[in-house]
Amino acid sequence: MDDFGSGYSSLNMLKEAPVDEIKLDMRFLSAADPYGRAEEILHMIITMGNHMKLSIIAEGVETEQQKVMLQGFGCNKAQGYFYARPMRKAEYTELLRKEKAGN
């Protein structure tokens, strides 16, 4: 379920749809958090997803601090500028080739 926590990606959809993976909306990691609730909501969604044996992907990870926080909450996958900027297929293939050669 993409962009969980926004739009039509609600708890009811999680209950009613055949879901095996939750992709957390990047707005949970944005700087705008006027009531200071985003971190606690993220923690609870990740905990809930892990209890339901779902894969959890956080999108919009831009800093080491965000990565560490998400790992501490039990988030098992992440994407964002912290790892890499968007790239063309040929660039990605080359990146994978270099990583494989280095291991």
N, C-alpha and C positions, 0 to 999 in steps of 0.2 A: 504494500500500500504506500504509494508515493505521497510526499508532503504531509505526513501524518501530523495532525494537530491544527490543520487549516482547511478551510473550504469544506468539501464533502467527506474528507477523511476523518470521520468521527468515531467515537467508541461504538456507536450502533453499527457502523459499517464493519468495524473490526469483529463484532459479534456475528454479523449476518453474511459476510463474504468469506470465501476460502482464501485465507491469507497465510503466508508462511514467512513473510518479511515485512518489516516496517521501516520506511525511510523517513526519518524525522525532518520536519520542515526546518530550513536553515534559519528562520526567524527566531527560533529558540536560542540561537547563539549570537544573535545580533546585539549590538550595544544598547539598543532601545529596550529597556526593561523598567518602566516607570514604577512598578510596584514591587520589584525585586523578587518575582515569582518564577522566572524562567528556569533557573537552575534546579529548583525543587520540582517543577513540573517535568523537566527532562529526566531527573532521577527517578521519579515515579513511573513515567512511561517506559523507561528502560527496564526497570524492575518488573513491571507488569509484563512486558514483552518477553523477558527472560523466563518468568514463571510460566508463560504460555508456550515456551520452547520456540519462539520466533527469532529470526535473525534481525538484528537492529543495525541500521545504517544511519549515521548522523551526517547530514550534508552541511556544508558551509564552514568546515573547520579551517581556521586561518592561523591559529597560534598554538604553540607548544602547551600553553596553559589549558586551552580548550581540549586538546588531545588528552592530556593527563586527567582532567576532570572527567571526561567521557569514559576513559578506561576505568577510572575509579568507580564509576557508576555501573560498570559491566557492559558497556557498549562494545560490541565485537567487530564493528566495521565503521569506517569513516571516509569521507571524501571532502576535498576542498583545496583551496590555494596553499594550505600548509604542505600538502603532499605534491601538488603540481598544478600549474595553470592549464586551462583547456588547450589541447593540441590536436593537430591533424593525425590521421591514422598512421602515416609514415613515421612521424616523430614518436608516436607511442610505440610502434613496432621496434624502432631503434632503441628506445629506452628499455623495453623488455629484453631485447637482445643483450644490451650492456649489463643489465642486472643479472641475467642468466650466466653470462661469461664471468662475472665477478664472484659468483657463488660456486 
